[in-house]
């Protein structure tokens, strides 16, 4: 599972599925409930053909394609059961879980079609009537949520088989033998003195690297934008009206000073220069044009593009030379100073004196999610670290909580790890 950070629109700081990719997308309708026959009703599986107009879906998993509209629809369905606070909406873990659940639902619908499992209208009505929250929700939304719930139960019943003892043992063992660690990642950053010496002694190598990697030394396309943001239940409709007024010549800055709830209100909505990952909506229109209203954390907004600059190369300044020197040195292997720092951290951690040293260095401890370290070292994924066989070997050598290992150099960092817990499955406990 890859994590990708993005700034816009608003709360969507993280949305990704395995093999997924992030970007802004146009909205599409919620999946419909379709009639399989005169008596049968089932939520429609994802039809990839309806996504062909979406230039940048938020997630892909096999044949499943999800758009921003699918995500927004899922949030509406979740609000049937409970409100969702703004800080929760902005949580990467919440967004990750929501996307994974959406994929699960699409797989559920496809499996139901494959195995001939359907939901009849009476079952949907019964499920709605049994849940006051669904009964109070808009009927189409309630039908989709209820149908998915009934479908999940029926498909599970249809495909379930009584597992044998060995199957149950392996499942319980996999669930029980989980490992949790915490770790400190020390960047393989050369010292200032090492950079200075490298720039002095390897000028030709730096020049060649700069010439051979033009794509790494470009300023991205940027746009100067103004933003008008409104909140409230009718914010989108109001912005649609204001968009027409602005297209007819109304002054954007005056309107923003009068109405906007954005922090740039006093500056007439002047947001400044942005790159695509910060404000993708601004790159969907031309200079002088205004976007359609789009959702933000506070409500809805629209953006006007005032100026645009294309991608352009940077000059080989002293700062760029030091940046190249750092890349070249990092790629040559562990930096001695970074290795020494990581070794010191291990000693301090073993002596329960780590926190003051971390504070001095500006580093921090990170805790992993539970994972299994059983199997091929190259295939094991360590949450927060990734695939790092050397770190896996170090973790396997930790037996009791509090044991510390490292430093281990992997992917440009030195890792020091400490065991928090290691589950042990026994036949007696089983």
C-alpha positions in Angstrom: 0.0 0.0 0.0 1.5 3.2 -1.1 0.9 6.5 0.7 0.8 9.6 -1.4 0.3 13.1 -0.1 -1.5 15.8 -1.9 -2.8 19.2 -0.9 -5.9 19.6 -2.9 -8.7 19.6 -2.9 -8.7 20.4 0.8 -9.2 17.4 3.0 -8.0 14.7 0.5 -4.5 14.4 1.9 -4.4 10.7 1.2 -6.3 8.5 -1.2 -4.7 5.5 -2.7 -5.3 1.8 -3.3 -2.7 -0.9 -4.3 -1.7 0.0 -7.8 -3.6 3.3 -7.4 -2.8 6.8 -8.4 -4.0 10.2 -7.1 -5.3 13.2 -8.9 -8.4 15.5 -9.0 -11.4 13.9 -10.8 -14.8 15.0 -12.1 -17.8 13.7 -10.3 -19.9 10.8 -11.4 -23.2 9.4 -10.1 -23.4 7.0 -7.2 -23.6 3.3 -8.2 -27.3 2.6 -9.0 -29.5 -0.2 -7.7 -30.5 -2.0 -10.9 -33.2 -4.6 -11.6 -31.8 -8.0 -12.5 -35.3 -9.2 -13.2 -38.9 -8.2 -12.3 -38.3 -9.5 -8.8 -34.5 -9.2 -8.2 -32.6 -6.1 -7.1 -28.8 -5.9 -6.6 -26.4 -3.0 -6.4 -24.7 -2.7 -9.8 -21.0 -3.7 -9.9 -18.6 -1.1 -11.0 -18.8 -0.5 -14.8 -15.4 0.7 -15.9 -17.0 2.1 -19.1 -18.7 4.9 -17.2 -15.3 6.1 -16.0 -13.8 6.8 -19.4 -14.4 10.6 -19.1 -12.4 10.7 -15.9 -8.9 11.9 -16.7 -7.5 11.0 -13.3 -9.3 8.5 -11.0 -8.3 8.6 -7.3 -7.7 4.9 -7.1 -7.4 1.7 -9.2 -7.3 -1.9 -8.0 -7.3 -4.3 -10.9 -10.4 -3.5 -13.0 -11.9 -1.3 -10.3 -11.7 2.4 -10.8 -12.8 4.9 -8.1 -13.4 8.6 -8.6 -13.6 11.5 -6.2 -17.4 11.3 -6.6 -17.4 7.7 -5.4 -15.4 8.8 -2.3 -17.8 11.7 -1.6 -20.8 9.3 -2.0 -19.2 6.9 0.4 -18.9 9.7 3.0 -22.6 10.5 2.5 -23.5 6.9 3.2 -21.3 6.8 6.3 -23.0 10.0 7.6 -26.3 8.0 7.7 -24.9 6.3 10.8 -22.8 9.0 12.4 -21.4 12.5 11.7 -17.8 12.8 10.5 -15.7 15.6 12.0 -13.4 17.7 9.9 -10.2 16.4 11.6 -11.4 12.8 10.9 -12.0 13.7 7.2 -8.4 14.9 6.9 -6.9 11.8 8.5 -4.9 9.7 6.1 -5.9 6.5 8.0 -9.6 7.3 7.6 -9.2 8.1 3.9 -7.2 4.9 3.4 -9.9 2.8 5.2 -12.7 4.5 3.2 -11.0 3.7 -0.1 -10.3 0.1 0.9 -14.0 -0.3 1.9 -15.1 1.0 -1.4 -12.9 -1.5 -3.2 -14.3 -4.3 -1.0 -17.9 -3.3 -1.9 -17.1 -3.3 -5.6 -15.5 -6.7 -5.3 -18.6 -7.9 -3.3 -20.9 -6.8 -6.1 -18.9 -8.4 -8.8 -18.6 -11.7 -6.8 -22.4 -11.7 -6.3 -23.0 -11.4 -10.0 -20.5 -14.2 -10.7 -22.2 -16.6 -8.2 -25.8 -15.6 -9.0 -26.5 -14.1 -5.7 -29.2 -11.4 -5.8 -31.2 -9.2 -3.3 -34.9 -9.0 -3.7 -36.9 -5.8 -3.0 -38.5 -7.3 0.0 -35.2 -7.9 1.7 -34.1 -4.3 1.0 -37.3 -3.0 2.4 -37.0 -5.2 5.5 -33.4 -4.0 6.1 -34.5 -0.4 5.8 -37.4 -0.9 8.2 -35.2 -2.6 10.8 -32.8 0.3 11.0 -34.3 3.7 12.0 -31.2 5.5 10.6 -31.8 4.0 7.2 -35.5 4.7 7.4 -34.7 8.4 8.0 -32.2 8.6 5.1 -33.0 9.6 1.5 -34.7 6.5 -0.1 -32.1 6.0 -2.9 -29.2 6.2 -0.5 -31.0 3.9 2.0 -31.6 1.3 -0.8 -28.0 1.2 -1.8 -26.7 0.9 1.8 -29.3 -1.7 2.7 -28.8 -3.7 -0.5 -25.1 -3.9 0.0 -25.6 -5.1 3.6 -28.0 -7.8 2.6 -25.8 -8.8 -0.3 -22.8 -9.2 2.0 -24.7 -11.5 4.3 -26.2 -13.6 1.5 -22.9 -14.0 -0.4 -21.1 -14.9 2.8 -23.8 -17.6 3.5 -23.6 -18.9 -0.1 -19.8 -19.2 -0.2 -19.0 -20.2 3.4 -17.9 -23.7 4.2 -17.1 -25.2 7.6 -13.3 -25.0 7.9 -11.3 -27.9 9.2 -9.1 -27.8 12.3 -5.9 -27.1 10.4 -7.4 -24.3 8.4 -8.6 -22.7 11.7 -5.2 -23.2 13.3 -3.4 -21.5 10.4 -5.8 -18.6 10.4 -5.6 -18.2 14.2 -1.8 -18.5 14.0 -1.5 -15.8 11.3 -3.7 -13.5 13.4 -1.9 -14.2 16.7 1.8 -14.1 15.6 1.9 -10.4 14.8 4.8 -8.2 15.5 4.8 -4.5 16.5 8.0 -2.4 16.6 8.9 1.2 17.0 11.8 2.7 15.0 14.0 5.7 14.4 15.0 6.6 10.8 18.2 8.5 10.5 18.6 10.1 7.1 21.8 9.3 5.3 22.7 13.0 5.1 26.3 14.0 4.5 27.7 16.7 6.8 28.1 20.2 5.6 31.9 19.8 5.5 31.6 16.6 3.4 29.3 18.5 0.9 31.7 21.4 0.7 34.7 19.1 0.0 32.7 17.1 -2.6 31.6 20.2 -4.5 35.2 21.4 -4.5 36.8 18.1 -5.6 34.1 16.8 -8.0 33.0 19.8 -10.1 33.1 17.8 -13.4 31.0 15.0 -12.0 28.4 17.5 -10.7 28.3 19.2 -14.1 27.7 15.9 -15.8 25.0 14.9 -13.4 23.2 18.2 -14.0 23.4 17.8 -17.8 22.3 14.1 -17.7 19.2 14.7 -15.5 17.4 17.7 -16.8 14.1 16.5 -15.5 15.3 16.7 -11.9 16.3 20.3 -12.2 13.2 22.0 -13.4 10.7 24.4 -11.8 7.3 22.9 -12.3 4.4 24.7 -14.1 2.9 27.2 -11.7 -0.3 29.3 -11.7 -1.2 32.4 -9.8 -4.8 32.1 -8.5 -7.6 33.8 -6.6 -10.0 31.8 -4.5 -13.6 32.4 -3.3 -14.8 30.0 -0.7 -18.2 29.7 0.9 -19.6 27.5 3.6 -23.2 26.4 4.5 -25.7 24.0 2.9 -26.2 26.1 -0.2 -22.6 27.1 -0.8 -22.3 25.2 -4.0 -25.5 26.8 -5.5 -24.4 30.3 -4.5 -21.0 29.8 -6.0 -22.6 28.7 -9.3 -24.5 32.0 -9.4 -21.4 34.0 -8.5 -19.4 32.2 -11.2 -21.9 33.5 -13.8 -21.5 37.0 -12.4 -17.8 36.8 -12.6 -17.9 35.5 -16.2 -20.0 38.6 -17.0 -17.3 40.9 -15.6 -17.9 41.1 -11.8 -14.7 41.9 -9.8 -13.3 38.7 -8.2 -11.3 40.5 -5.5 -14.3 42.6 -4.4 -16.5 39.6 -4.2 -13.9 37.6 -2.2 -13.5 40.5 0.3 -17.3 40.7 0.8 -18.2 37.0 0.9 -15.3 34.6 1.2 -14.6 32.5 4.3 -11.1 31.7 3.1 -8.1 33.0 5.0 -7.3 35.2 1.9 -10.5 37.2 2.2 -8.7 40.4 3.2 -6.4 40.0 0.2 -9.3 39.7 -2.2 -8.8 36.0 -2.5 -5.2 36.3 -3.7 -3.8 32.8 -3.1 -0.5 33.4 -4.9 1.5 30.9 -7.0 0.6 27.2 -6.7 1.8 24.0 -8.3 -0.6 21.3 -9.6 -0.4 19.1 -6.5 -1.4 22.0 -4.3 -4.4 23.2 -6.4 -5.2 20.8 -9.2 -8.4 22.5 -10.0 -6.5 25.6 -11.2 -4.8 23.4 -13.9 -8.0 22.2 -15.4 -8.9 25.7 -16.9 -7.0 28.3 -18.9 -5.7 31.7 -17.8 -8.5 34.1 -17.1 -11.1 31.3 -16.6 -12.9 30.2 -13.4 -13.2 26.6 -12.2 -16.5 24.9 -11.4 -17.3 24.9 -7.6 -15.4 22.2 -5.9 -15.6 20.8 -2.3 -13.2 21.9 0.4 -12.9 21.2 4.1 -15.0 24.3 4.9 -17.5 24.0 2.2 -17.1 24.8 -1.6 -14.9 27.1 -3.5 -14.0 28.3 -7.0 -10.7 29.5 -8.3 -9.8 32.0 -11.0 -6.4 31.6 -12.8 -4.7 35.0 -13.1 -1.3 34.0 -14.6 0.5 30.9 -15.7 4.2 30.0 -16.0 5.4 26.8 -17.8 8.0 24.4 -16.5 11.4 25.9 -16.8 15.0 24.8 -16.0 16.8 26.0 -12.9 20.3 27.4 -13.0 23.3 25.4 -11.7 23.8 27.6 -8.7 25.9 26.9 -5.6 22.8 25.6 -3.8 22.0 23.2 -6.7 25.6 22.0 -6.7 25.3 21.1 -3.0 22.0 19.4 -3.7 23.6 17.2 -6.4 26.6 16.5 -4.1 24.2 15.3 -1.4 22.4 12.9 -3.9 25.7 11.5 -5.2 27.1 11.0 -1.7 23.9 9.3 -0.4 23.9 6.9 -3.4 27.4 5.8 -2.7 26.4 4.1 0.6 26.2 4.8 4.3 27.5 8.1 5.4 30.0 7.6 8.3 28.5 10.5 10.3 25.0 9.2 9.9 26.1 5.7 10.8 27.7 7.1 14.0 24.6 9.0 14.9 22.4 5.9 14.5 24.8 3.8 16.5 24.7 6.4 19.3 20.8 6.3 19.2 20.8 2.5 19.6 23.1 2.8 22.7 20.9 5.6 24.2 17.7 3.5 23.5 19.1 0.4 25.1 19.9 2.6 28.2 16.4 4.2 28.2 17.9 7.6 27.5 16.8 8.1 23.9 14.3 11.0 24.0 16.8 13.8 24.9 19.0 12.7 22.1 16.1 12.6 19.6 15.1 16.1 20.7 18.6 17.4 20.1 18.8 15.9 16.6 15.2 16.8 15.6 14.3 13.1 15.0 11.4 11.1 16.4 10.3 7.6 17.2 7.6 6.0 15.0 5.4 3.0 15.8 4.5 0.4 13.2 1.1 -1.2 12.7 1.1 -4.9 13.6 2.6 -7.1 10.8 3.8 -10.7 10.2 7.5 -11.3 9.8 6.9 -14.9 8.6 8.0 -15.8 5.1 10.5 -14.5 2.5 12.4 -11.4 3.8 12.2 -9.7 0.4 8.4 -10.0 0.4 7.6 -8.7 3.9 6.3 -5.2 4.1 7.1 -3.3 7.3 4.5 -0.6 8.0 6.2 2.8 7.9 9.4 1.4 6.4 8.5 -0.7 3.4 10.3 -3.7 2.0 13.7 -3.7 3.7 15.2 -7.3 4.1 18.0 -6.0 6.3 15.5 -4.5 8.8 13.4 -7.7 8.7 16.4 -9.7 9.7 17.1 -7.3 12.5 13.5 -7.6 13.7 13.6 -11.4 13.6 16.5 -11.3 16.1 14.4 -9.4 18.7 12.9 -11.8 21.2 11.4 -9.8 24.1 9.8 -6.4 24.3 12.4 -3.7 24.8 15.1 -5.4 22.7 16.9 -3.0 20.3 18.6 -3.7 17.0 20.4 -1.7 14.4 21.5 0.4 12.9 20.5 -1.1 9.5 21.1 0.8 6.3 18.2 0.6 3.8 17.0 2.9 1.0 19.0 5.9 2.1 18.2 5.7 5.8 19.8 4.1 8.9 17.1 2.3 11.0 17.2 1.5 14.7 14.3 -0.7 15.8 12.9 -1.7 19.1 10.5 -4.6 19.8 7.1 -3.6 21.3 5.4 -7.0 21.1 5.6 -10.4 19.4 2.6 -12.7 19.5 3.2 -16.4 20.0 0.6 -19.0 18.9 0.5 -22.2 20.9 -1.8 -25.2 20.4 -2.7 -25.0 24.1 -4.0 -21.5 23.7 -5.7 -22.4 20.4 
